[in-house]
């Protein structure tokens, strides 16, 4: 039986791993995709958005405080990609 994962708690965990998400104009959201049987993490910045899919065991392990490596890598790559799509202008 799968542990029920709360989307707000998942978003909170992602912000703990990447504190600049949510604070630097990068919005994060998550939802469970019933068809894919996976969690979808959605990042949005300056009108650009990207998604990544996280397998249930990876999310559960991270939420239980066991291991967040896979989640951190996937969200980190997503964050890097959204940063490259929406570069910050330096004055």
NULO-640401 format. One record per residue (C-alpha): x, y, z; residue number from 1; residue in three letters. Coordinates in steps of 0.5 Angstrom, whole numbers, plus 2048, in hexadecimal, padded with zeros to 3 digits. Last residue first. Example, Ala and Ser with C-alpha at 12.3 -4.5 7.8 and 13.67 -1.06 7.14 Angstrom:
BEGIN
@east = 81B; north = 7FE; up = 80E; resi = 2; resn = SER
@east = 819; north = 7F7; up = 810; resi = 1; resn = ALA
//
This chain:
BEGIN
@east = 82B; north = 85C; up = 7E3; resi = 91; resn = UNK
@east = 82B; north = 854; up = 7E2; resi = 90; resn = UNK
@east = 826; north = 851; up = 7DF; resi = 89; resn = UNK
@east = 824; north = 84A; up = 7E2; resi = 88; resn = UNK
@east = 823; north = 845; up = 7DC; resi = 87; resn = UNK
@east = 81D; north = 841; up = 7DB; resi = 86; resn = UNK
@east = 81E; north = 83B; up = 7D7; resi = 85; resn = UNK
@east = 825; north = 83A; up = 7DA; resi = 84; resn = UNK
@east = 822; north = 83B; up = 7E1; resi = 83; resn = UNK
@east = 81C; north = 836; up = 7DF; resi = 82; resn = UNK
@east = 821; north = 831; up = 7DD; resi = 81; resn = UNK
@east = 825; north = 831; up = 7E3; resi = 80; resn = UNK
@east = 81F; north = 831; up = 7E8; resi = 79; resn = UNK
@east = 81D; north = 82A; up = 7E4; resi = 78; resn = UNK
@east = 824; north = 827; up = 7E5; resi = 77; resn = UNK
@east = 824; north = 829; up = 7EC; resi = 76; resn = UNK
@east = 81C; north = 826; up = 7ED; resi = 75; resn = UNK
@east = 81F; north = 820; up = 7EA; resi = 74; resn = UNK
@east = 825; north = 81F; up = 7EE; resi = 73; resn = UNK
@east = 822; north = 821; up = 7F4; resi = 72; resn = UNK
@east = 81D; north = 81C; up = 7F3; resi = 71; resn = UNK
@east = 822; north = 817; up = 7F2; resi = 70; resn = UNK
@east = 826; north = 819; up = 7F8; resi = 69; resn = UNK
@east = 820; north = 819; up = 7FD; resi = 68; resn = UNK
@east = 822; north = 813; up = 801; resi = 67; resn = UNK
@east = 81F; north = 811; up = 808; resi = 66; resn = UNK
@east = 81B; north = 817; up = 80B; resi = 65; resn = UNK
@east = 814; north = 814; up = 80A; resi = 64; resn = UNK
@east = 812; north = 819; up = 805; resi = 63; resn = UNK
@east = 819; north = 817; up = 801; resi = 62; resn = UNK
@east = 817; north = 810; up = 801; resi = 61; resn = UNK
@east = 810; north = 811; up = 7FF; resi = 60; resn = UNK
@east = 812; north = 815; up = 7F9; resi = 59; resn = UNK
@east = 817; north = 811; up = 7F6; resi = 58; resn = UNK
@east = 812; north = 80B; up = 7F7; resi = 57; resn = UNK
@east = 80D; north = 80F; up = 7F4; resi = 56; resn = UNK
@east = 811; north = 810; up = 7ED; resi = 55; resn = UNK
@east = 812; north = 817; up = 7EC; resi = 54; resn = UNK
@east = 810; north = 81A; up = 7E5; resi = 53; resn = UNK
@east = 813; north = 821; up = 7E3; resi = 52; resn = UNK
@east = 80F; north = 827; up = 7E1; resi = 51; resn = UNK
@east = 811; north = 82E; up = 7DD; resi = 50; resn = UNK
@east = 80E; north = 835; up = 7DD; resi = 49; resn = UNK
@east = 810; north = 83C; up = 7DA; resi = 48; resn = UNK
@east = 80C; north = 842; up = 7DB; resi = 47; resn = UNK
@east = 811; north = 845; up = 7DF; resi = 46; resn = UNK
@east = 813; north = 83F; up = 7E4; resi = 45; resn = UNK
@east = 80E; north = 839; up = 7E5; resi = 44; resn = UNK
@east = 810; north = 832; up = 7E8; resi = 43; resn = UNK
@east = 80C; north = 82C; up = 7E8; resi = 42; resn = UNK
@east = 80D; north = 825; up = 7EB; resi = 41; resn = UNK
@east = 809; north = 820; up = 7E9; resi = 40; resn = UNK
@east = 808; north = 81A; up = 7ED; resi = 39; resn = UNK
@east = 808; north = 813; up = 7EA; resi = 38; resn = UNK
@east = 803; north = 80E; up = 7E8; resi = 37; resn = UNK
@east = 803; north = 810; up = 7E1; resi = 36; resn = UNK
@east = 7FB; north = 810; up = 7E0; resi = 35; resn = UNK
@east = 7FA; north = 812; up = 7E7; resi = 34; resn = UNK
@east = 7FE; north = 818; up = 7E7; resi = 33; resn = UNK
@east = 7FF; north = 81B; up = 7EE; resi = 32; resn = UNK
@east = 800; north = 822; up = 7EF; resi = 31; resn = UNK
@east = 806; north = 827; up = 7F0; resi = 30; resn = UNK
@east = 807; north = 82E; up = 7F0; resi = 29; resn = UNK
@east = 80D; north = 833; up = 7F0; resi = 28; resn = UNK
@east = 80E; north = 83A; up = 7EF; resi = 27; resn = UNK
@east = 815; north = 83D; up = 7ED; resi = 26; resn = UNK
@east = 815; north = 845; up = 7EE; resi = 25; resn = UNK
@east = 81B; north = 844; up = 7F2; resi = 24; resn = UNK
@east = 818; north = 843; up = 7F9; resi = 23; resn = UNK
@east = 813; north = 83D; up = 7F7; resi = 22; resn = UNK
@east = 819; north = 838; up = 7F5; resi = 21; resn = UNK
@east = 81F; north = 83C; up = 7F8; resi = 20; resn = UNK
@east = 81F; north = 837; up = 7FE; resi = 19; resn = UNK
@east = 820; north = 831; up = 7FA; resi = 18; resn = UNK
@east = 820; north = 82B; up = 7FE; resi = 17; resn = UNK
@east = 81C; north = 82E; up = 803; resi = 16; resn = UNK
@east = 817; north = 831; up = 7FD; resi = 15; resn = UNK
@east = 817; north = 82A; up = 7FB; resi = 14; resn = UNK
@east = 815; north = 827; up = 802; resi = 13; resn = UNK
@east = 80F; north = 82D; up = 802; resi = 12; resn = UNK
@east = 80D; north = 82B; up = 7FB; resi = 11; resn = UNK
@east = 80C; north = 824; up = 7FD; resi = 10; resn = UNK
@east = 809; north = 826; up = 804; resi = 9; resn = UNK
@east = 804; north = 82A; up = 800; resi = 8; resn = UNK
@east = 802; north = 824; up = 7FB; resi = 7; resn = UNK
@east = 801; north = 81F; up = 801; resi = 6; resn = UNK
@east = 803; north = 818; up = 800; resi = 5; resn = UNK
@east = 7FF; north = 812; up = 802; resi = 4; resn = UNK
@east = 804; north = 80C; up = 803; resi = 3; resn = UNK
@east = 803; north = 807; up = 7FE; resi = 2; resn = UNK
@east = 800; north = 800; up = 800; resi = 1; resn = UNK
//
